[in-house]
């Protein structure tokens, strides 16, 4: 039983992991996601503009 499970893990699991990797890459680089990724890219810095304006107004 162990050898059968080991052979399945060696062959099929590698194929499944490769297909998952290809799927994730296709999902990440699919057309039409540039706008969503631009929004997510700027999200951590979104509040910095407010802080800079507040600090520059106090000087």
C-alpha positions as CSV (number, residue, x, y, z in Angstrom):
1,X,0.0,0.0,0.0
2,X,2.8,2.4,0.9
3,X,4.6,1.9,-2.5
4,X,1.4,2.6,-4.4
5,X,0.7,5.8,-2.5
6,X,4.4,6.8,-2.9
7,X,4.2,6.4,-6.7
8,X,1.0,8.4,-6.9
9,X,2.6,11.2,-4.8
10,X,5.7,11.2,-6.9
11,X,4.0,11.4,-10.3
12,X,0.5,12.8,-9.9
13,X,1.2,15.3,-7.2
14,X,4.0,16.9,-9.2
15,X,1.6,17.2,-12.2
16,X,-1.1,18.8,-10.0
17,X,1.3,21.3,-8.5
18,X,2.6,22.3,-11.9
19,X,-0.9,22.8,-13.2
20,X,-1.7,24.9,-10.2
21,X,1.4,27.0,-10.8
22,X,0.4,27.6,-14.4
23,X,-3.2,28.5,-13.4
24,X,-1.9,31.0,-10.8
25,X,0.4,32.6,-13.4
26,X,-2.4,32.8,-15.9
27,X,-4.7,34.3,-13.3
28,X,-2.2,36.9,-12.3
29,X,-1.4,38.0,-15.8
30,X,-4.8,37.8,-17.4
31,X,-6.0,40.8,-19.4
32,X,-7.9,43.5,-17.7
33,X,-6.3,43.3,-14.3
34,X,-4.0,46.3,-14.7
35,X,-6.5,48.7,-13.1
36,X,-7.1,46.4,-10.1
37,X,-3.4,45.9,-9.6
38,X,-2.7,49.6,-9.8
39,X,-5.2,50.3,-7.1
40,X,-3.7,47.6,-4.9
41,X,-0.2,48.8,-5.6
42,X,-1.0,52.3,-4.3
43,X,-3.0,51.2,-1.4
44,X,-0.3,51.3,1.3
45,X,0.7,54.9,0.2
46,X,-2.8,56.2,-0.1
47,X,-2.9,58.0,3.3
48,X,0.6,59.5,2.9
49,X,-0.7,62.3,0.8
50,X,-3.1,63.4,3.5
51,X,-0.4,63.3,6.1
52,X,2.0,65.4,3.9
53,X,-0.7,68.0,3.3
54,X,-1.5,68.2,7.0
55,X,2.2,68.5,8.1
56,X,3.0,71.1,5.4
57,X,0.1,73.3,6.4
58,X,1.2,73.4,10.0
59,X,4.7,74.8,9.2
